[in-house]
């Protein structure tokens, strides 16, 4: 399992409260050479609420970036029925892009590694969007490297600085996005190639991704367009949109279906029950916390007795 290790986070709380670099602190504490998935989860979980506070404090900045994102995504949604925002965080970008791009989509999915950020996101989306659209946004906890979805089950998959902290693991992340995406993958991520020397040094220090176009090509994807985002948040971290056609797959669904969920541990189908999502093949139940499904392998509970609830009543 690749998720968070059990450890005392008291020192991480203190570093964060003091304005220190929690990633560097955790790398030393966990004897890690880079940002592991556990470190990324802890850092982002501690930041829960920060991005909504920024969006509410600087609405013009948030709106300008989101408008740039929407301008790239909207043409990709032509004829698309489903969309997935991987690493949505607190949904500050999603909440502003959705009315422009996703109003006609039947399924608007959004996931993050951090439950705390999604908990904040739920409230933000409900405040920001009209109720019919807000209620259609399906939030769930998931690992970027083990998405709980069937192969080729979502028309458009996109990220906004979600790949960013995963330097050294670019190939695994992109392979998983390509597995799930049916039509398009669109990455709004920092560009190593178009950064300054100072910006590259910063990306190295923080363990950020690099050479995404090269990794895309090595996996069989095709970069159809590269669009510099004018209203990036930080000039030392310039955002470039990569519009990608993912490689074809023999596992592709032949037609759209509501049964898109898959067990992140086994890849077998999962179905919703009263308070869990359940994989009958493996007997694994994935709980909901405050209404948000936690679809990560390490959250699974062995519950074979629930198989009885799926049997026809006599």
Secondary structure, DSSP 4 states (H G I P E B T S, - for coil): --SPPP---HHHHHHHHTT--HHHHHHHHTT-SS--HHHHHHHHHHTTTHHHHHHHH-HHHHHHHHHHHHHHHHHHTTT--EEEEET-TT-TTHHHHHHHHSTT-SEEEEEES-HHHHHHHHHHHHHHS-HHHHHHEEEEE-BTTB-SB-TT-EEEEEEESSSTT-TT-HHHHHHHHHHHEEEEEEEEEE-STTS-HHHHHHHHHHT----HHHHHHHTT-EEEEEEE-TT-S-TTS-EEEEEEEPPP-TT--SS--S--BB-TTT--B-EE-SSEEEETTTTEEEEEETTEEE--GGG-EE-GGGGGGGSPP-
